[in-house]
Amino acid sequence: MNEDSSDAYIFTLPTAPSGSWEQLTRNEQAWIEFIRIISCGSDPSITPARVRALRELLDST
C-alpha cells in the first residue's frame, strides 16, 4: 500500500485473556458485555469493515 491509500488500516487481532473472568478489570468486563449485547450474544469475527464501522460510531459521539 502507498501513502495515498485512505483505506490502509492496520489492526491486530485481540487475543483471549489467559485467566478467569474475575481477573479482568471492570472496564474489560464492561466492554465484553457491551459487545455481546450489541451483537445479540454472539462473538462476531473481526473484519476491516466492522472495525471501520465501530470507529465511525465511536468517533461520532
N, CA, C and O atoms as a Tripos MOL2 file, in Angstrom:
@<TRIPOS>MOLECULE
protein
  244   243    61     0     0
PROTEIN
NO_CHARGES

@<TRIPOS>ATOM
      1 N           0.8420   -1.1840    0.0000 N.3       1 MET1
      2 CA          0.0000    0.0000    0.0000 C.3       1 MET1
      3 C           0.8810    1.2390    0.0000 C.2       1 MET1
      4 O           2.0110    1.2160    0.4880 O.2       1 MET1
      5 N           0.3580    2.2940   -0.5430 N.am      2 ASN2
      6 CA          1.1300    3.5320   -0.5480 C.3       2 ASN2
      7 C           0.5190    4.5500    0.3950 C.2       2 ASN2
      8 O          -0.5290    4.3080    0.9920 O.2       2 ASN2
      9 N           1.1770    5.6830    0.5230 N.am      3 GLU3
     10 CA          0.7190    6.7030    1.4700 C.3       3 GLU3
     11 C          -0.6000    7.3410    1.0540 C.2       3 GLU3
     12 O          -1.2970    7.9180    1.8890 O.2       3 GLU3
     13 N          -0.9490    7.2440   -0.2230 N.am      4 ASP4
     14 CA         -2.1740    7.8650   -0.7120 C.3       4 ASP4
     15 C          -3.4200    7.0390   -0.4240 C.2       4 ASP4
     16 O          -4.5370    7.5200   -0.6180 O.2       4 ASP4
     17 N          -3.2500    5.8240    0.0290 N.am      5 SER5
     18 CA         -4.3860    4.9440    0.2700 C.3       5 SER5
     19 C          -5.1060    5.3470    1.5550 C.2       5 SER5
     20 O          -4.5430    5.2420    2.6440 O.2       5 SER5
     21 N          -6.3480    5.8050    1.4270 N.am      6 SER6
     22 CA         -7.1070    6.2300    2.6090 C.3       6 SER6
     23 C          -7.7270    5.0480    3.3480 C.2       6 SER6
     24 O          -8.1670    5.1960    4.4880 O.2       6 SER6
     25 N          -7.7680    3.8800    2.7150 N.am      7 ASP7
     26 CA         -8.3420    2.6980    3.3490 C.3       7 ASP7
     27 C          -7.2850    1.7970    3.9670 C.2       7 ASP7
     28 O          -7.5590    0.6360    4.2700 O.2       7 ASP7
     29 N          -6.0910    2.3140    4.1530 N.am      8 ALA8
     30 CA         -4.9960    1.4990    4.6970 C.3       8 ALA8
     31 C          -5.0890    1.4730    6.2170 C.2       8 ALA8
     32 O          -4.6330    2.3960    6.8910 O.2       8 ALA8
     33 N          -5.6830    0.4120    6.7480 N.am      9 TYR9
     34 CA         -5.7980    0.2460    8.1910 C.3       9 TYR9
     35 C          -4.9490   -0.9370    8.6180 C.2       9 TYR9
     36 O          -4.9370   -1.9800    7.9630 O.2       9 TYR9
     37 N          -4.2600   -0.7670    9.6930 N.am     10 ILE10
     38 CA         -3.5120   -1.8710   10.2790 C.3      10 ILE10
     39 C          -4.0870   -2.0950   11.6620 C.2      10 ILE10
     40 O          -4.1430   -1.1710   12.4730 O.2      10 ILE10
     41 N          -4.5070   -3.2990   11.9320 N.am     11 PHE11
     42 CA         -5.0090   -3.6150   13.2590 C.3      11 PHE11
     43 C          -4.5720   -5.0110   13.6260 C.2      11 PHE11
     44 O          -4.3210   -5.8490   12.7590 O.2      11 PHE11
     45 N          -4.4830   -5.2500   14.8950 N.am     12 THR12
     46 CA         -4.0970   -6.5710   15.3700 C.3      12 THR12
     47 C          -5.3110   -7.2350   15.9950 C.2      12 THR12
     48 O          -6.1490   -6.5790   16.6140 O.2      12 THR12
     49 N          -5.3880   -8.5100   15.8260 N.am     13 LEU13
     50 CA         -6.4890   -9.2520   16.4210 C.3      13 LEU13
     51 C          -6.2450   -9.3990   17.9130 C.2      13 LEU13
     52 O          -5.1400   -9.7470   18.3310 O.2      13 LEU13
     53 N          -7.2570   -9.1400   18.7110 N.am     14 PRO14
     54 CA         -7.0720   -9.3150   20.1530 C.3      14 PRO14
     55 C          -6.9200  -10.7880   20.5000 C.2      14 PRO14
     56 O          -7.4810  -11.6600   19.8370 O.2      14 PRO14
     57 N          -6.1750  -11.0400   21.5170 N.am     15 THR15
     58 CA         -6.0300  -12.4150   21.9830 C.3      15 THR15
     59 C          -6.9280  -12.6150   23.1930 C.2      15 THR15
     60 O          -7.2520  -11.6640   23.9050 O.2      15 THR15
     61 N          -7.3140  -13.8170   23.4100 N.am     16 ALA16
     62 CA         -8.1810  -14.1240   24.5450 C.3      16 ALA16
     63 C          -7.3970  -13.9810   25.8420 C.2      16 ALA16
     64 O          -6.2050  -14.2870   25.8910 O.2      16 ALA16
     65 N          -8.0600  -13.5220   26.8760 N.am     17 PRO17
     66 CA         -7.3680  -13.4350   28.1610 C.3      17 PRO17
     67 C          -6.9560  -14.8190   28.6380 C.2      17 PRO17
     68 O          -7.6460  -15.8060   28.3840 O.2      17 PRO17
     69 N          -5.8460  -14.8800   29.3190 N.am     18 SER18
     70 CA         -5.3460  -16.1830   29.7660 C.3      18 SER18
     71 C          -5.7350  -16.4750   31.2040 C.2      18 SER18
     72 O          -5.1000  -17.2980   31.8630 O.2      18 SER18
     73 N          -6.7540  -15.8210   31.6870 N.am     19 GLY19
     74 CA         -7.1970  -16.0540   33.0540 C.3      19 GLY19
     75 C          -8.7030  -16.1710   33.1150 C.2      19 GLY19
     76 O          -9.3800  -16.3410   32.1010 O.2      19 GLY19
     77 N          -9.2000  -16.0760   34.3120 N.am     20 SER20
     78 CA        -10.6440  -16.1840   34.5060 C.3      20 SER20
     79 C         -11.3050  -14.8170   34.3420 C.2      20 SER20
     80 O         -10.6370  -13.7840   34.3010 O.2      20 SER20
     81 N         -12.6190  -14.8390   34.2510 N.am     21 TRP21
     82 CA        -13.4150  -13.6150   34.1240 C.3      21 TRP21
     83 C         -13.1020  -12.6510   35.2650 C.2      21 TRP21
     84 O         -13.0290  -11.4400   35.0560 O.2      21 TRP21
     85 N         -12.9190  -13.1760   36.4500 N.am     22 GLU22
     86 CA        -12.6680  -12.3480   37.6250 C.3      22 GLU22
     87 C         -11.3240  -11.6200   37.5520 C.2      22 GLU22
     88 O         -11.1290  -10.6190   38.2410 O.2      22 GLU22
     89 N         -10.4010  -12.1090   36.7300 N.am     23 GLN23
     90 CA         -9.0990  -11.4580   36.6050 C.3      23 GLN23
     91 C          -9.1330  -10.2620   35.6580 C.2      23 GLN23
     92 O          -8.1810   -9.4820   35.6130 O.2      23 GLN23
     93 N         -10.2170  -10.1120   34.9050 N.am     24 LEU24
     94 CA        -10.3560   -8.9550   34.0320 C.3      24 LEU24
     95 C         -10.7210   -7.7350   34.8580 C.2      24 LEU24
     96 O         -11.3360   -7.8540   35.9170 O.2      24 LEU24
     97 N         -10.3390   -6.5630   34.3700 N.am     25 THR25
     98 CA        -10.7380   -5.3380   35.0530 C.3      25 THR25
     99 C         -12.2300   -5.1200   34.8310 C.2      25 THR25
    100 O         -12.8230   -5.7180   33.9340 O.2      25 THR25
    101 N         -12.8270   -4.2710   35.6420 N.am     26 ARG26
    102 CA        -14.2560   -3.9680   35.4650 C.3      26 ARG26
    103 C         -14.4990   -3.3410   34.0970 C.2      26 ARG26
    104 O         -15.5380   -3.5750   33.4800 O.2      26 ARG26
    105 N         -13.5440   -2.5450   33.6220 N.am     27 ASN27
    106 CA        -13.6750   -1.9300   32.3060 C.3      27 ASN27
    107 C         -13.6470   -2.9850   31.2000 C.2      27 ASN27
    108 O         -14.4500   -2.9220   30.2680 O.2      27 ASN27
    109 N         -12.7360   -3.9490   31.2920 N.am     28 GLU28
    110 CA        -12.6640   -5.0220   30.2970 C.3      28 GLU28
    111 C         -13.9470   -5.8510   30.3020 C.2      28 GLU28
    112 O         -14.4620   -6.2060   29.2420 O.2      28 GLU28
    113 N         -14.4590   -6.1590   31.4860 N.am     29 GLN29
    114 CA        -15.7100   -6.9080   31.5830 C.3      29 GLN29
    115 C         -16.8570   -6.1250   30.9520 C.2      29 GLN29
    116 O         -17.6920   -6.7000   30.2530 O.2      29 GLN29
    117 N         -16.8990   -4.8180   31.1950 N.am     30 ALA30
    118 CA        -17.9670   -3.9820   30.6420 C.3      30 ALA30
    119 C         -17.9140   -3.9560   29.1180 C.2      30 ALA30
    120 O         -18.9550   -4.0230   28.4650 O.2      30 ALA30
    121 N         -16.7200   -3.8580   28.5470 N.am     31 TRP31
    122 CA        -16.5960   -3.8520   27.0890 C.3      31 TRP31
    123 C         -17.0410   -5.1810   26.4940 C.2      31 TRP31
    124 O         -17.7290   -5.2000   25.4740 O.2      31 TRP31
    125 N         -16.6640   -6.2670   27.1060 N.am     32 ILE32
    126 CA        -17.0790   -7.5810   26.6060 C.3      32 ILE32
    127 C         -18.5930   -7.7090   26.6700 C.2      32 ILE32
    128 O         -19.2160   -8.1910   25.7240 O.2      32 ILE32
    129 N         -19.1870   -7.2850   27.7700 N.am     33 GLU33
    130 CA        -20.6480   -7.3350   27.8980 C.3      33 GLU33
    131 C         -21.3140   -6.4360   26.8670 C.2      33 GLU33
    132 O         -22.3240   -6.8200   26.2780 O.2      33 GLU33
    133 N         -20.7670   -5.2480   26.6380 N.am     34 PHE34
    134 CA        -21.3140   -4.3130   25.6550 C.3      34 PHE34
    135 C         -21.3050   -4.9340   24.2560 C.2      34 PHE34
    136 O         -22.3060   -4.8820   23.5420 O.2      34 PHE34
    137 N         -20.1750   -5.5190   23.8730 N.am     35 ILE35
    138 CA        -20.0690   -6.1300   22.5430 C.3      35 ILE35
    139 C         -21.0390   -7.2940   22.4100 C.2      35 ILE35
    140 O         -21.6480   -7.4730   21.3560 O.2      35 ILE35
    141 N         -21.1890   -8.0790   23.4540 N.am     36 ARG36
    142 CA        -22.1380   -9.2040   23.3930 C.3      36 ARG36
    143 C         -23.5790   -8.7110   23.2930 C.2      36 ARG36
    144 O         -24.3890   -9.3200   22.5950 O.2      36 ARG36
    145 N         -23.9070   -7.6200   23.9790 N.am     37 ILE37
    146 CA        -25.2660   -7.0680   23.9130 C.3      37 ILE37
    147 C         -25.5740   -6.5740   22.5100 C.2      37 ILE37
    148 O         -26.6240   -6.8990   21.9560 O.2      37 ILE37
    149 N         -24.6620   -5.7840   21.9230 N.am     38 ILE38
    150 CA        -24.9550   -5.2190   20.6000 C.3      38 ILE38
    151 C         -24.8520   -6.2470   19.4850 C.2      38 ILE38
    152 O         -25.3130   -5.9980   18.3710 O.2      38 ILE38
    153 N         -24.2480   -7.4120   19.7710 N.am     39 SER39
    154 CA        -24.1470   -8.4640   18.7530 C.3      39 SER39
    155 C         -25.1050   -9.6210   19.0420 C.2      39 SER39
    156 O         -24.9370  -10.7220   18.5180 O.2      39 SER39
    157 N         -26.1090   -9.3600   19.8810 N.am     40 CYS40
    158 CA        -27.1420  -10.3520   20.2170 C.3      40 CYS40
    159 C         -26.5580  -11.6380   20.7960 C.2      40 CYS40
    160 O         -27.0150  -12.7350   20.4740 O.2      40 CYS40
    161 N         -25.5550  -11.4980   21.6440 N.am     41 GLY41
    162 CA        -24.9880  -12.6470   22.3360 C.3      41 GLY41
    163 C         -23.9440  -13.4200   21.5720 C.2      41 GLY41
    164 O         -23.3880  -14.3870   22.0940 O.2      41 GLY41
    165 N         -23.6630  -13.0200   20.3470 N.am     42 SER42
    166 CA        -22.6450  -13.7410   19.5700 C.3      42 SER42
    167 C         -21.2900  -13.0550   19.7350 C.2      42 SER42
    168 O         -21.2030  -11.9350   20.2380 O.2      42 SER42
    169 N         -20.2670  -13.7240   19.3150 N.am     43 ASP43
    170 CA        -18.9310  -13.1390   19.2920 C.3      43 ASP43
    171 C         -18.5550  -12.9610   17.8280 C.2      43 ASP43
    172 O         -17.9620  -13.8570   17.2270 O.2      43 ASP43
    173 N         -18.8950  -11.8060   17.2460 N.am     44 PRO44
    174 CA        -18.6790  -11.6160   15.8070 C.3      44 PRO44
    175 C         -17.1970  -11.6060   15.4540 C.2      44 PRO44
    176 O         -16.3590  -11.1510   16.2330 O.2      44 PRO44
    177 N         -16.8930  -12.1150   14.2720 N.am     45 SER45
    178 CA        -15.4970  -12.0910   13.8310 C.3      45 SER45
    179 C         -15.1140  -10.6620   13.4460 C.2      45 SER45
    180 O         -15.9630   -9.8470   13.0870 O.2      45 SER45
    181 N         -13.8330  -10.3880   13.5300 N.am     46 ILE46
    182 CA        -13.3340   -9.0500   13.2290 C.3      46 ILE46
    183 C         -13.0440   -8.9600   11.7370 C.2      46 ILE46
    184 O         -12.3480   -9.8050   11.1730 O.2      46 ILE46
    185 N         -13.5870   -7.9250   11.1100 N.am     47 THR47
    186 CA        -13.3160   -7.6610    9.7000 C.3      47 THR47
    187 C         -12.9540   -6.1880    9.5650 C.2      47 THR47
    188 O         -13.3280   -5.3890   10.4240 O.2      47 THR47
    189 N         -12.2390   -5.8070    8.5160 N.am     48 PRO48
    190 CA        -11.9270   -4.3860    8.3190 C.3      48 PRO48
    191 C         -13.1830   -3.5150    8.2700 C.2      48 PRO48
    192 O         -13.1840   -2.4060    8.8050 O.2      48 PRO48
    193 N         -14.2400   -3.9990    7.6430 N.am     49 ALA49
    194 CA        -15.4800   -3.2220    7.5620 C.3      49 ALA49
    195 C         -16.0820   -2.9980    8.9460 C.2      49 ALA49
    196 O         -16.5810   -1.9100    9.2340 O.2      49 ALA49
    197 N         -16.0410   -4.0070    9.7950 N.am     50 ARG50
    198 CA        -16.5840   -3.8570   11.1540 C.3      50 ARG50
    199 C         -15.7230   -2.9260   11.9920 C.2      50 ARG50
    200 O         -16.2460   -2.1600   12.8020 O.2      50 ARG50
    201 N         -14.4130   -2.9830   11.8060 N.am     51 VAL51
    202 CA        -13.5210   -2.0660   12.5270 C.3      51 VAL51
    203 C         -13.8210   -0.6310   12.1090 C.2      51 VAL51
    204 O         -13.9190    0.2520   12.9610 O.2      51 VAL51
    205 N         -13.9690   -0.3870   10.7940 N.am     52 ARG52
    206 CA        -14.2910    0.9630   10.3070 C.3      52 ARG52
    207 C         -15.6220    1.4360   10.8660 C.2      52 ARG52
    208 O         -15.7380    2.5760   11.3150 O.2      52 ARG52
    209 N         -16.6320    0.5650   10.8430 N.am     53 ALA53
    210 CA        -17.9590    0.9440   11.3370 C.3      53 ALA53
    211 C         -17.9180    1.2860   12.8190 C.2      53 ALA53
    212 O         -18.5430    2.2560   13.2480 O.2      53 ALA53
    213 N         -17.1940    0.5040   13.6020 N.am     54 LEU54
    214 CA        -17.0900    0.7820   15.0290 C.3      54 LEU54
    215 C         -16.3490    2.0860   15.2700 C.2      54 LEU54
    216 O         -16.7470    2.8730   16.1280 O.2      54 LEU54
    217 N         -15.2720    2.3250   14.5200 N.am     55 ARG55
    218 CA        -14.5350    3.5900   14.6590 C.3      55 ARG55
    219 C         -15.4250    4.7780   14.3250 C.2      55 ARG55
    220 O         -15.4280    5.7780   15.0440 O.2      55 ARG55
    221 N         -16.1850    4.6710   13.2300 N.am     56 GLU56
    222 CA        -17.0870    5.7540   12.8440 C.3      56 GLU56
    223 C         -18.1280    6.0020   13.9260 C.2      56 GLU56
    224 O         -18.4250    7.1510   14.2520 O.2      56 GLU56
    225 N         -18.6780    4.9410   14.4780 N.am     57 LEU57
    226 CA        -19.6770    5.0720   15.5340 C.3      57 LEU57
    227 C         -19.0890    5.7550   16.7590 C.2      57 LEU57
    228 O         -19.6970    6.6700   17.3140 O.2      57 LEU57
    229 N         -17.9110    5.3170   17.1830 N.am     58 LEU58
    230 CA        -17.2970    5.8820   18.3850 C.3      58 LEU58
    231 C         -16.7950    7.3000   18.1540 C.2      58 LEU58
    232 O         -16.8150    8.1150   19.0760 O.2      58 LEU58
    233 N         -16.3430    7.6110   16.9370 N.am     59 ASP59
    234 CA        -15.8530    8.9600   16.6380 C.3      59 ASP59
    235 C         -16.9820    9.9670   16.4910 C.2      59 ASP59
    236 O         -16.7450   11.1710   16.5950 O.2      59 ASP59
    237 N         -18.2030    9.5050   16.2530 N.am     60 SER60
    238 CA        -19.3270   10.4160   16.0370 C.3      60 SER60
    239 C         -19.9310   10.9330   17.3380 C.2      60 SER60
    240 O         -20.7730   11.8310   17.3150 O.2      60 SER60
    241 N         -19.5150   10.3840   18.4530 N.am     61 THR61
    242 CA        -20.0890   10.8240   19.7330 C.3      61 THR61
    243 C         -19.2220   11.8390   20.4140 C.2      61 THR61
    244 O         -19.5610   12.3110   21.5000 O.2      61 THR61
@<TRIPOS>BOND
     1     1     2 1
     2     2     3 1
     3     3     4 2
     4     3     5 am
     5     5     6 1
     6     6     7 1
     7     7     8 2
     8     7     9 am
     9     9    10 1
    10    10    11 1
    11    11    12 2
    12    11    13 am
    13    13    14 1
    14    14    15 1
    15    15    16 2
    16    15    17 am
    17    17    18 1
    18    18    19 1
    19    19    20 2
    20    19    21 am
    21    21    22 1
    22    22    23 1
    23    23    24 2
    24    23    25 am
    25    25    26 1
    26    26    27 1
    27    27    28 2
    28    27    29 am
    29    29    30 1
    30    30    31 1
    31    31    32 2
    32    31    33 am
    33    33    34 1
    34    34    35 1
    35    35    36 2
    36    35    37 am
    37    37    38 1
    38    38    39 1
    39    39    40 2
    40    39    41 am
    41    41    42 1
    42    42    43 1
    43    43    44 2
    44    43    45 am
    45    45    46 1
    46    46    47 1
    47    47    48 2
    48    47    49 am
    49    49    50 1
    50    50    51 1
    51    51    52 2
    52    51    53 am
    53    53    54 1
    54    54    55 1
    55    55    56 2
    56    55    57 am
    57    57    58 1
    58    58    59 1
    59    59    60 2
    60    59    61 am
    61    61    62 1
    62    62    63 1
    63    63    64 2
    64    63    65 am
    65    65    66 1
    66    66    67 1
    67    67    68 2
    68    67    69 am
    69    69    70 1
    70    70    71 1
    71    71    72 2
    72    71    73 am
    73    73    74 1
    74    74    75 1
    75    75    76 2
    76    75    77 am
    77    77    78 1
    78    78    79 1
    79    79    80 2
    80    79    81 am
    81    81    82 1
    82    82    83 1
    83    83    84 2
    84    83    85 am
    85    85    86 1
    86    86    87 1
    87    87    88 2
    88    87    89 am
    89    89    90 1
    90    90    91 1
    91    91    92 2
    92    91    93 am
    93    93    94 1
    94    94    95 1
    95    95    96 2
    96    95    97 am
    97    97    98 1
    98    98    99 1
    99    99   100 2
   100    99   101 am
   101   101   102 1
   102   102   103 1
   103   103   104 2
   104   103   105 am
   105   105   106 1
   106   106   107 1
   107   107   108 2
   108   107   109 am
   109   109   110 1
   110   110   111 1
   111   111   112 2
   112   111   113 am
   113   113   114 1
   114   114   115 1
   115   115   116 2
   116   115   117 am
   117   117   118 1
   118   118   119 1
   119   119   120 2
   120   119   121 am
   121   121   122 1
   122   122   123 1
   123   123   124 2
   124   123   125 am
   125   125   126 1
   126   126   127 1
   127   127   128 2
   128   127   129 am
   129   129   130 1
   130   130   131 1
   131   131   132 2
   132   131   133 am
   133   133   134 1
   134   134   135 1
   135   135   136 2
   136   135   137 am
   137   137   138 1
   138   138   139 1
   139   139   140 2
   140   139   141 am
   141   141   142 1
   142   142   143 1
   143   143   144 2
   144   143   145 am
   145   145   146 1
   146   146   147 1
   147   147   148 2
   148   147   149 am
   149   149   150 1
   150   150   151 1
   151   151   152 2
   152   151   153 am
   153   153   154 1
   154   154   155 1
   155   155   156 2
   156   155   157 am
   157   157   158 1
   158   158   159 1
   159   159   160 2
   160   159   161 am
   161   161   162 1
   162   162   163 1
   163   163   164 2
   164   163   165 am
   165   165   166 1
   166   166   167 1
   167   167   168 2
   168   167   169 am
   169   169   170 1
   170   170   171 1
   171   171   172 2
   172   171   173 am
   173   173   174 1
   174   174   175 1
   175   175   176 2
   176   175   177 am
   177   177   178 1
   178   178   179 1
   179   179   180 2
   180   179   181 am
   181   181   182 1
   182   182   183 1
   183   183   184 2
   184   183   185 am
   185   185   186 1
   186   186   187 1
   187   187   188 2
   188   187   189 am
   189   189   190 1
   190   190   191 1
   191   191   192 2
   192   191   193 am
   193   193   194 1
   194   194   195 1
   195   195   196 2
   196   195   197 am
   197   197   198 1
   198   198   199 1
   199   199   200 2
   200   199   201 am
   201   201   202 1
   202   202   203 1
   203   203   204 2
   204   203   205 am
   205   205   206 1
   206   206   207 1
   207   207   208 2
   208   207   209 am
   209   209   210 1
   210   210   211 1
   211   211   212 2
   212   211   213 am
   213   213   214 1
   214   214   215 1
   215   215   216 2
   216   215   217 am
   217   217   218 1
   218   218   219 1
   219   219   220 2
   220   219   221 am
   221   221   222 1
   222   222   223 1
   223   223   224 2
   224   223   225 am
   225   225   226 1
   226   226   227 1
   227   227   228 2
   228   227   229 am
   229   229   230 1
   230   230   231 1
   231   231   232 2
   232   231   233 am
   233   233   234 1
   234   234   235 1
   235   235   236 2
   236   235   237 am
   237   237   238 1
   238   238   239 1
   239   239   240 2
   240   239   241 am
   241   241   242 1
   242   242   243 1
   243   243   244 2
@<TRIPOS>SUBSTRUCTURE
     1 MET1         2 RESIDUE 1 A MET
     2 ASN2         6 RESIDUE 1 A ASN
     3 GLU3        10 RESIDUE 1 A GLU
     4 ASP4        14 RESIDUE 1 A ASP
     5 SER5        18 RESIDUE 1 A SER
     6 SER6        22 RESIDUE 1 A SER
     7 ASP7        26 RESIDUE 1 A ASP
     8 ALA8        30 RESIDUE 1 A ALA
     9 TYR9        34 RESIDUE 1 A TYR
    10 ILE10       38 RESIDUE 1 A ILE
    11 PHE11       42 RESIDUE 1 A PHE
    12 THR12       46 RESIDUE 1 A THR
    13 LEU13       50 RESIDUE 1 A LEU
    14 PRO14       54 RESIDUE 1 A PRO
    15 THR15       58 RESIDUE 1 A THR
    16 ALA16       62 RESIDUE 1 A ALA
    17 PRO17       66 RESIDUE 1 A PRO
    18 SER18       70 RESIDUE 1 A SER
    19 GLY19       74 RESIDUE 1 A GLY
    20 SER20       78 RESIDUE 1 A SER
    21 TRP21       82 RESIDUE 1 A TRP
    22 GLU22       86 RESIDUE 1 A GLU
    23 GLN23       90 RESIDUE 1 A GLN
    24 LEU24       94 RESIDUE 1 A LEU
    25 THR25       98 RESIDUE 1 A THR
    26 ARG26      102 RESIDUE 1 A ARG
    27 ASN27      106 RESIDUE 1 A ASN
    28 GLU28      110 RESIDUE 1 A GLU
    29 GLN29      114 RESIDUE 1 A GLN
    30 ALA30      118 RESIDUE 1 A ALA
    31 TRP31      122 RESIDUE 1 A TRP
    32 ILE32      126 RESIDUE 1 A ILE
    33 GLU33      130 RESIDUE 1 A GLU
    34 PHE34      134 RESIDUE 1 A PHE
    35 ILE35      138 RESIDUE 1 A ILE
    36 ARG36      142 RESIDUE 1 A ARG
    37 ILE37      146 RESIDUE 1 A ILE
    38 ILE38      150 RESIDUE 1 A ILE
    39 SER39      154 RESIDUE 1 A SER
    40 CYS40      158 RESIDUE 1 A CYS
    41 GLY41      162 RESIDUE 1 A GLY
    42 SER42      166 RESIDUE 1 A SER
    43 ASP43      170 RESIDUE 1 A ASP
    44 PRO44      174 RESIDUE 1 A PRO
    45 SER45      178 RESIDUE 1 A SER
    46 ILE46      182 RESIDUE 1 A ILE
    47 THR47      186 RESIDUE 1 A THR
    48 PRO48      190 RESIDUE 1 A PRO
    49 ALA49      194 RESIDUE 1 A ALA
    50 ARG50      198 RESIDUE 1 A ARG
    51 VAL51      202 RESIDUE 1 A VAL
    52 ARG52      206 RESIDUE 1 A ARG
    53 ALA53      210 RESIDUE 1 A ALA
    54 LEU54      214 RESIDUE 1 A LEU
    55 ARG55      218 RESIDUE 1 A ARG
    56 GLU56      222 RESIDUE 1 A GLU
    57 LEU57      226 RESIDUE 1 A LEU
    58 LEU58      230 RESIDUE 1 A LEU
    59 ASP59      234 RESIDUE 1 A ASP
    60 SER60      238 RESIDUE 1 A SER
    61 THR61      242 RESIDUE 1 A THR
